[in-house]
Amino acid sequence: MPVNTEKYRRQAVADVVFFGLFRLACGAFLGALCLIPGLPRWLFWLFACLAVLCAGMLIPALVVLRQRLNEIEGGELDEALKY
């Protein structure tokens, strides 16, 4: 029984896109907090570092997506469904 790999590929990409949009929204929110007038310097740097961290989480997500797509293409899902 062959598995519809296109469905799993679309789902994996959609999951990473949703994660990316959420992370970018969080980063934009934290970046906007940096613009509050009269904010203490340490709090500015904390918000700035957290905003960069949110954006930086996109790189590992793309790496994991590539690994997942390779697993789907490699037929590992077919083998797992046999059990």
N, C-alpha and C positions, 0 to 999 in steps of 0.2 A: 504494500500500500504506500505509494509515494506521497510525500507531504508537500503541501502547497507552500513552497519556500518564499514566494513573493509576499504572501500575507505576513509571514514572520519578519521579513525584511522591512516592510512598511511599518510594522508595529515597533521594531527596534529603532528605526529612524524617527518615528513620531515621538517615542519616549525621550530620546535625546533632544529633540527640538523643544519639547515641553520643558524639560529640565533646563535647557539653555535659556529659554525665554524667562523662566522663573528666576534663574541666577542673574540675568541681565537686569531684570526689574529690581531685584534686591540690591544689586550694585548701584543702580541709578538712584534708588532711595537713599542708600548710605552716602553716595556722592552728594546728593542734595542736602543731607544733614551737615555736610562739611561747610555749606554756604550760610549757615545760621550766623548772624552777626553777634559778636561778643562771645563766641564759643571759646572755651579755654584751649590752649594750644595742644595739650595732651589729648583732649577729646577729638580735636580736628584730626590728629594723626591716627587715632584709633579708628575713626570712621573711614578715613582714607585707606588705611591698611585693610580693613574689612571689605571695602568696595573692590580693591584690587584682588583680594582673595576670592571674592565671589566671581569675578571675571576669570580669574586664573583656574577655577574649577572646570572651565569649559574644555581645557586641553586634555585632562585625563578622561573626560566624558567622551571626547572624540576618539581617543585611543581605545577605550573600551568598546565603543560602537564598531570600530574597525575589526576588533577581535571577534565581536559577536557576529558580524556579517560573514567573517571567515568561517566561523563555526557553522553557520546556517548553510553556506555554500559547500562546506566540506562534508555535509551529510551527517554530522554528529546528532542532529535532531532525529533523523531517520533511525539511527541506531538506538537512540534512547527510547523511542516510541515502541520498539519491539518488545520491551520488557514490561 
